[in-house]
Amino acid sequence: MPKATKKKYKLKTYKAAAKRFRVTGTGKIVRTKGGKSHLRRRKSARVKAQLSNMLIVDTPGEIRRIKRLAPYLKRYKANPPG
């Protein structure tokens, strides 16, 4: 008879966090800046170019929160399921 195994539960991903953050190859969490979608006529070209840069999330508390909200972020970076 096979040994009874305890069922492992899947964790739900907070989809808003999964869409906002990415994991680099070295495991760092990066994010984009807000303010790119509309009302861009009043912004200078320099500011609009700076909004395209990715920022590294380096605060320990923020990293912990993002990992809790999106637990499978690193695992499915290249090939998300579904």
C-alpha angles and dihedrals in degrees: 000000000000118000114257110251125203112244116248114218125221118235121231116240118227096234096205090059092046090055095047101048136052134188120230124220091263092052100257118141114233132187139186126237123254127236099066102107104073145349090053099139093085094049120092121243090248093056092046090052091050091053089065094063120103116232124212114234103228105162108107093219093051092049090051091049094048092049090051093049095045107027096169097047095114097040098056099034096121102029116025115197121247 
